[in-house]
């Protein structure tokens, strides 16, 4: 799995776990909702600054968006 796909999977999983809509996450990260959608679909790659903003909005550590899930886990 490419890192962009890892980010997409983790972003959506962590957003849903936080009970946030794409719109609410976008508001908290001061970005457009369509950008969140594109990140979650792996259409765009995120800069380091964007990863920092998203992790702050989700109240997580930035590395959590980039850690590949162990084999056999459900994502």
FENSULRA-V120537 format. One record per residue. N is the residue number from 1. OMEGA is omega in whole degrees, -180 to 180 (NA if undefined). Layout:
N/OMEGA
N/OMEGA
//
This chain:
1/179
2/-178
3/178
4/178
5/176
6/178
7/-179
8/-179
9/-178
10/-179
11/-180
12/-179
13/-178
14/176
15/180
16/178
17/178
18/180
19/-178
20/170
21/174
22/-179
23/-180
24/177
25/179
26/179
27/-179
28/-179
29/180
30/177
31/180
32/180
33/-179
34/177
35/176
36/179
37/-180
38/176
39/-179
40/177
41/179
42/-179
43/179
44/170
45/-177
46/175
47/175
48/179
49/179
50/177
51/178
52/179
53/-180
54/-180
55/176
56/179
57/179
58/-178
59/178
60/174
61/-178
62/-178
63/-179
64/177
65/-173
66/-178
67/178
68/179
69/178
70/179
71/177
72/177
73/-179
74/179
75/NA
//
